[in-house]
Amino acid sequence: MFDNNGMPQGLGAALARSEKAMHTFSLLNENEKRRIIDLSRSVRSKQEMARLVNKLEMGKNQFF
């Protein structure tokens, strides 16, 4: 399920629990954000989403 901005609710909820990950996500350009959103669509568990958010907490260099 997606919110009004096209972000999956699971990703939005996970980012809301991590100020650092939210900050990193907010600094990404539109293409980078789209890549993270696309990656989040393949997540099948809370643990996988936690790993994705942990990478964002470590900085965008974990993805790009």
OpenMM code with the backbone's topology and positions (N, CA, C; nanometers):
from openmm import Vec3, app, unit

residues = "MET PHE ASP ASN ASN GLY MET PRO GLN GLY LEU GLY ALA ALA LEU ALA ARG SER GLU LYS ALA MET HIS THR PHE SER LEU LEU ASN GLU ASN GLU LYS ARG ARG ILE ILE ASP LEU SER ARG SER VAL ARG SER LYS GLN GLU MET ALA ARG LEU VAL ASN LYS LEU GLU MET GLY LYS ASN GLN PHE PHE".split()
positions = [
    Vec3(0.0843, -0.1179, 0.0000),
    Vec3(0.0000, 0.0000, 0.0000),
    Vec3(0.0890, 0.1244, 0.0000),
    Vec3(0.0425, 0.2302, -0.0663),
    Vec3(0.1213, 0.3515, -0.0807),
    Vec3(0.0488, 0.4708, -0.0194),
    Vec3(0.1285, 0.5701, 0.0239),
    Vec3(0.0674, 0.6937, 0.0705),
    Vec3(0.0431, 0.7829, -0.0516),
    Vec3(-0.0020, 0.9034, -0.0305),
    Vec3(-0.0359, 0.9929, -0.1408),
    Vec3(0.0837, 1.0346, -0.2245),
    Vec3(0.2053, 1.0181, -0.1730),
    Vec3(0.3253, 1.0562, -0.2460),
    Vec3(0.3900, 0.9389, -0.3176),
    Vec3(0.3279, 0.8213, -0.3169),
    Vec3(0.3832, 0.7056, -0.3840),
    Vec3(0.4803, 0.6259, -0.3000),
    Vec3(0.5004, 0.6643, -0.1750),
    Vec3(0.5916, 0.5907, -0.0875),
    Vec3(0.5156, 0.4768, -0.0200),
    Vec3(0.5706, 0.3563, -0.0252),
    Vec3(0.5060, 0.2462, 0.0468),
    Vec3(0.4923, 0.2803, 0.1952),
    Vec3(0.3794, 0.2433, 0.2536),
    Vec3(0.3547, 0.2764, 0.3940),
    Vec3(0.4594, 0.2155, 0.4858),
    Vec3(0.5063, 0.0966, 0.4551),
    Vec3(0.6075, 0.0321, 0.5391),
    Vec3(0.7355, 0.1128, 0.5446),
    Vec3(0.7781, 0.1658, 0.4302),
    Vec3(0.8984, 0.2489, 0.4271),
    Vec3(0.8739, 0.3779, 0.5034),
    Vec3(0.7593, 0.4396, 0.4816),
    Vec3(0.7281, 0.5637, 0.5530),
    Vec3(0.7272, 0.5437, 0.7032),
    Vec3(0.6690, 0.4331, 0.7480),
    Vec3(0.6649, 0.4040, 0.8921),
    Vec3(0.8047, 0.3788, 0.9462),
    Vec3(0.8858, 0.3058, 0.8712),
    Vec3(1.0222, 0.2753, 0.9162),
    Vec3(1.1059, 0.4031, 0.9233),
    Vec3(1.0909, 0.4898, 0.8247),
    Vec3(1.1647, 0.6165, 0.8270),
    Vec3(1.1191, 0.7045, 0.9428),
    Vec3(0.9915, 0.7007, 0.9745),
    Vec3(0.9387, 0.7817, 1.0847),
    Vec3(0.9982, 0.7406, 1.2187),
    Vec3(1.0448, 0.6166, 1.2290),
    Vec3(1.1053, 0.5690, 1.3539),
    Vec3(1.2539, 0.5994, 1.3632),
    Vec3(1.3120, 0.6531, 1.2553),
    Vec3(1.4553, 0.6816, 1.2554),
    Vec3(1.4819, 0.8211, 1.2001),
    Vec3(1.5089, 0.9133, 1.2887),
    Vec3(1.5357, 1.0504, 1.2475),
    Vec3(1.6557, 1.0579, 1.1527),
    Vec3(1.7588, 0.9803, 1.1819),
    Vec3(1.8794, 0.9821, 1.0995),
    Vec3(1.8512, 0.9295, 0.9586),
    Vec3(1.7770, 0.8203, 0.9481),
    Vec3(1.7420, 0.7650, 0.8164),
    Vec3(1.6521, 0.8620, 0.7404),
    Vec3(1.5577, 0.9240, 0.8103),
    Vec3(1.4688, 1.0216, 0.7468),
    Vec3(1.5495, 1.1394, 0.6937),
    Vec3(1.6453, 1.1839, 0.7711),
    Vec3(1.7297, 1.2957, 0.7275),
    Vec3(1.8081, 1.2575, 0.6019),
    Vec3(1.8697, 1.1397, 0.6028),
    Vec3(1.9447, 1.0943, 0.4858),
    Vec3(1.8531, 1.0866, 0.3648),
    Vec3(1.7353, 1.0280, 0.3823),
    Vec3(1.6401, 1.0157, 0.2719),
    Vec3(1.6025, 1.1535, 0.2181),
    Vec3(1.5832, 1.2491, 0.3060),
    Vec3(1.5419, 1.3837, 0.2630),
    Vec3(1.6502, 1.4534, 0.1807),
    Vec3(1.7753, 1.4142, 0.1993),
    Vec3(1.8859, 1.4757, 0.1253),
    Vec3(1.9066, 1.4145, -0.0135),
    Vec3(1.8424, 1.3026, -0.0411),
    Vec3(1.8596, 1.2355, -0.1694),
    Vec3(1.7899, 1.3124, -0.2806),
    Vec3(1.8447, 1.3012, -0.4014),
    Vec3(1.7745, 1.3602, -0.5154),
    Vec3(1.6593, 1.2678, -0.5549),
    Vec3(1.5759, 1.3110, -0.6467),
    Vec3(1.4552, 1.2355, -0.6814),
    Vec3(1.4868, 1.0959, -0.7351),
    Vec3(1.5910, 1.0826, -0.8148),
    Vec3(1.6276, 0.9503, -0.8674),
    Vec3(1.6737, 0.8574, -0.7556),
    Vec3(1.7500, 0.9102, -0.6616),
    Vec3(1.7964, 0.8294, -0.5486),
    Vec3(1.6790, 0.7870, -0.4604),
    Vec3(1.5875, 0.8791, -0.4354),
    Vec3(1.4682, 0.8456, -0.3565),
    Vec3(1.3888, 0.7358, -0.4254),
    Vec3(1.3731, 0.7472, -0.5574),
    Vec3(1.2988, 0.6463, -0.6332),
    Vec3(1.3669, 0.5100, -0.6199),
    Vec3(1.4985, 0.5078, -0.6201),
    Vec3(1.5709, 0.3802, -0.6059),
    Vec3(1.5432, 0.3167, -0.4697),
    Vec3(1.5452, 0.3963, -0.3644),
    Vec3(1.5160, 0.3447, -0.2295),
    Vec3(1.3715, 0.2952, -0.2232),
    Vec3(1.2802, 0.3724, -0.2797),
    Vec3(1.1395, 0.3309, -0.2810),
    Vec3(1.1245, 0.1992, -0.3561),
    Vec3(1.1905, 0.1883, -0.4702),
    Vec3(1.1841, 0.0641, -0.5471),
    Vec3(1.2427, -0.0536, -0.4687),
    Vec3(1.3536, -0.0302, -0.4001),
    Vec3(1.4122, -0.1357, -0.3161),
    Vec3(1.3155, -0.1773, -0.2058),
    Vec3(1.2464, -0.0810, -0.1490),
    Vec3(1.1549, -0.1123, -0.0384),
    Vec3(1.0374, -0.1980, -0.0841),
    Vec3(1.0035, -0.1891, -0.2110),
    Vec3(0.8924, -0.2705, -0.2637),
    Vec3(0.9240, -0.4191, -0.2647),
    Vec3(1.0529, -0.4529, -0.2640),
    Vec3(1.0908, -0.5939, -0.2649),
    Vec3(1.1084, -0.6505, -0.1234),
    Vec3(1.0954, -0.5646, -0.0230),
    Vec3(1.1096, -0.6069, 0.1161),
    Vec3(0.9931, -0.6977, 0.1542),
    Vec3(1.0258, -0.8096, 0.2188),
    Vec3(0.9223, -0.9071, 0.2546),
    Vec3(0.9102, -0.9311, 0.4050),
    Vec3(0.9901, -0.8602, 0.4854),
    Vec3(0.9819, -0.8799, 0.6299),
    Vec3(1.0244, -0.7529, 0.7025),
    Vec3(0.9904, -0.7463, 0.8292),
    Vec3(1.0329, -0.6324, 0.9122),
    Vec3(1.1847, -0.6280, 0.9227),
    Vec3(1.2477, -0.7443, 0.9269),
    Vec3(1.3929, -0.7497, 0.9366),
    Vec3(1.4589, -0.6919, 0.8110),
    Vec3(1.4042, -0.7235, 0.6940),
    Vec3(1.4580, -0.6680, 0.5696),
    Vec3(1.4404, -0.5162, 0.5662),
    Vec3(1.3257, -0.4671, 0.6119),
    Vec3(1.3025, -0.3227, 0.6150),
    Vec3(1.3987, -0.2572, 0.7133),
    Vec3(1.4237, -0.3227, 0.8259),
    Vec3(1.5186, -0.2693, 0.9242),
    Vec3(1.6578, -0.2588, 0.8628),
    Vec3(1.6979, -0.3577, 0.7832),
    Vec3(1.8295, -0.3520, 0.7174),
    Vec3(1.8357, -0.2355, 0.6179),
    Vec3(1.7286, -0.2154, 0.5443),
    Vec3(1.7236, -0.1041, 0.4499),
    Vec3(1.7372, 0.0296, 0.5225),
    Vec3(1.6624, 0.0452, 0.6311),
    Vec3(1.6674, 0.1693, 0.7088),
    Vec3(1.8044, 0.1855, 0.7758),
    Vec3(1.8626, 0.0767, 0.8221),
    Vec3(1.9961, 0.0839, 0.8817),
    Vec3(2.0981, 0.1358, 0.7813),
    Vec3(2.0861, 0.0937, 0.6564),
    Vec3(2.1764, 0.1444, 0.5535),
    Vec3(2.1579, 0.2944, 0.5357),
    Vec3(2.0341, 0.3408, 0.5390),
    Vec3(2.0104, 0.4849, 0.5305),
    Vec3(2.0693, 0.5576, 0.6504),
    Vec3(2.0617, 0.4963, 0.7674),
    Vec3(2.1207, 0.5574, 0.8868),
    Vec3(2.2714, 0.5728, 0.8720),
    Vec3(2.3341, 0.4829, 0.7982),
    Vec3(2.4795, 0.4876, 0.7769),
    Vec3(2.5178, 0.5857, 0.6681),
    Vec3(2.4194, 0.6345, 0.5918),
    Vec3(2.4456, 0.7344, 0.4885),
    Vec3(2.4165, 0.6837, 0.3498),
    Vec3(2.4009, 0.7766, 0.2582),
    Vec3(2.3615, 0.7400, 0.1229),
    Vec3(2.4681, 0.6595, 0.0508),
    Vec3(2.5919, 0.6668, 0.0944),
    Vec3(2.6986, 0.5914, 0.0280),
    Vec3(2.6780, 0.4417, 0.0374),
    Vec3(2.5905, 0.3960, 0.1251),
    Vec3(2.5601, 0.2531, 0.1354),
    Vec3(2.4820, 0.2051, 0.0122),
    Vec3(2.4220, 0.2972, -0.0618),
    Vec3(2.3408, 0.2632, -0.1784),
    Vec3(2.4015, 0.3099, -0.3091),
    Vec3(2.4704, 0.4223, -0.3062),
    Vec3(2.5131, 0.4864, -0.4301),
    Vec3(2.6630, 0.4988, -0.4380),
] * unit.nanometer
topology = app.Topology()
chain = topology.addChain("A")
for resn in residues:
    res = topology.addResidue(resn, chain)
    for name in ("N", "CA", "C"):
        topology.addAtom(name, app.Element.getBySymbol(name[0]), res)
